[in-house]
Amino acid sequence: MIDRLAAALRPESPVTDVAGVSSARAAALSRLGVRSVRDLLTHYPHRYIDMSSVQSIASAPIGRPATVVARVHEVTIKRPKPHFELAEVTLVDGTGTLVATFFRQSWLAKTLPAGTRVSVAGDVEFNYGFKRMTMPFLDKLDDDAPVAGKVVPVHRATEGLPAGQVRTLIGNALASCAGMHDPLPHELRMRYRLMSRSCALRAIHFPRSAAERRQARRRLAYEEVLLLELHMMRRQAKADAAAPAFAHVSGGPCFDRLFASLPFELTSDQMLAIEEVRADMASPRRMNRMLLGDVGTGKTMVAAFALTLASDSGTQALMMAPTDVLARQYAAQIGPMLDAAGVTWTLVTGSASASERAEAAAALGSGAASVAFGTHALLENDVACRACTLVIVDEEQRFGVDQRDRLIAKGVNPDFLSMTATPIPRTLALALYGSLSLSYLRETPGNRGKRSTSVVGFRERGRAYDAALAACERGEQVYVVCPLVGEKPASDDASSRKRRSSHSDADEEQPVVCIESDADMRGDNLKAAEAEAAFLQAKTFSAYTVGLLHGRMKGDEKRAVMERFRSGEIDVLVSTTVIEVGVDVGNATVMIVEDAERFGLSQLHQLRGRVGRSEKPGEVYLVAATSDEHAVERLKAMERIDDGFELAEFDLSLRREGDILGNRQHGASSLKLVNVTRDAALIEAAHADAQRVIAADPEGEHAETRLLYREADVAFARM
């Protein structure tokens, strides 16, 4: 019993408790994010090498992957250019010669003396008279070590700690934790036919077959999601229980007047979302809801009705936007509607004058203003509400968790509504925001024009500018999104974007895209953007007015440019991604995105949502300054997919969740095995199971549930 208890507690021990982990190896493991025994046990292989078909060098097929066992003849270090080294390892096996090339791994010359027996696995090429592999997986072998039939896990490694040593240390960690308790209740393991945790950990690190590896991943992936959902739901429940929630009225004169004053019909999705929000706000439990809407589906109208419910209840609401431009746009668009409904409001932004800030703060403090639109300025200490019972955050993923919590702290356990125009598929939303109720807006109001998207090569970009000129001639306006303010990637080679694998961490994946938001272009050369705007003014749009907008301009400068564009004084707006969210100019009908391959698909979808916002049709041209077939094919998805949620699913199949959301603050970034596209059913099941577990035993009175809750809190303690 004592040994089993020790095994159960050992995962929380420092990694130095594992046999073979010296202080030097602990430092190397720390570079991989491994600091505890648990971290080492969950340092899963990123791929596997099937050694069941070992070939000689002579029989290894060119242009296909192969596994070869041979001996090192020599290691040569070359320096083709300054600050760049490569190691060429020449291998022989009696049938021929193979040259394996490794980038920035000159230390191989010391660790692979002549005669060392190794296995290499990778794609076979032929050039300069030899068969070659570039950055293959390499494993040192004992002279009598069998190879055939072996499945070799490939773990992330780092300098001074090659993959072989990582495997040994993981084996030692598994041995020290043998007999550990399984946190999953027996009923759940039986329902889904899941192997035990000990067996799953052993099988995922050292599988005997592909089938065993799949079963291990299924068990551990389910456990990951279940523990994350339990952690988020219980944390939210504790926060809700800390203070009583305010039960708003379910309707009133302000709500009714807003509904009666609308000059258009709401979509069925909007009507459903409004009813869900109204029911949540009227409940004695705190509303904790996320409103997910594709570009142009009318999320702000749903928010407006929520604001009237706070006013009808005699309380106040705060609505925070990520940019000054968007906050002022809310004031311009929603403000008049609230005026008509009898709701008083104010605006709080960092660009406001001291007197304006003081006036707004006084109105909130006295209760004279029921609603405040604002930016991060709402978080300042001088902004205090008399009775805040509703908080709305637009584009929550652009704010930190602490910022959201500081806004919520402006009231006493206020209802919370989060909105996002970033299309997040349901499975990803459950993994990210498992404790939130979800409302989706998919329908676009019927008065919107159609929108087309075309991908054009750099040499065909004249088509795009011809369309832009034609729009200007019709009296319409144009966006030119210009990432020239950033540096181009060092290489446009498709080969530089492939995931390479070796026993070093020098094989990190090269990013497919560089730009996710304006923040990704800090330190940019603004003269490049200014030069582009000047060039377009002088050469392409000489008969029209060209303006420039970028994220590093001061607030009043941005506001002045946007007002000139909105009023029609500027015909062509050269901009960075600062226009991505919320900018609404109905007369803008053409958008040209330069170097479009540098953007993520969800980012491009947000950008193209700036055109086609009125009855006039919109045209979007994505200029691809690359010959990379994969990059162009990725952009082509924009031509055939206009639905943001469908596009997000496609984007997820190519990229990591955090890349799409632009940050790593959410729990999904802690999920190591789950793929939100492939594992949709698993995520749905785990989410439902977490709800059932908490409903049946919220306080963890049963030992089995208590163990599960403890495991969830420990696993996600860093969230």
Secondary structure, DSSP 8 states (H G I E B T S, - for coil): -HHHHHHHHGGGSBGGGSTT--HHHHHHHHHTT--BHHHHHT---SEEEETTSEE-TTTS-TTSEEEEEEEEEEEEEEEEETTEEEEEEEEE-SS-EEEEEEET-TTHHHHS-TT-EEEEEEE-EEETTEEEEES-EEEE--TT---TT-EEEE---BTTB-HHHHHHHHHHHHHHTTT----S-HHHHHHHT---HHHHHHHHHS-SSHHHHHHHHHHHHHHHHHHHHHHHHHHHHHHHHTS------S--HHHHHHHHH-SS---HHHHHHHHHHHHHHHSSS--EEEEEE-TTS-HHHHHHHHHHHHHHTT-EEEEE-SSHHHHHHHHHHHHHHHHHHT--EEEE-TTS-HHHHHHHHHHHHHTS-SEEEESGGGGSTT---SSEEEEEEESGGGS-HHHHHHHHTTSSS-EEEEEE-S---HHHHHHH-TTSEEEEE----TT---EEEEEEEGGGHHHHHHHHHHHHHTT-EEEEE-GGGS---S---GGGGS---SSSGGG----S--BSSGGGGTT--HHHHHHHHHHIIIIISTTS-EEEE-TTS-HHHHHHHHHHHHTTS-SEEEE-GGGSSS---TTEEEEEETTGGGB-HHHHHHHHTTSS-SSS-EEEEEEE----HHHHHHHHHHHH---HHHHHHHHHHHS-HHHHHT-S-SGGGG-SS--TTTTHHHHHHHHHHHHHHHHH-TT--SHHHHHHHHHHHHHTTT-
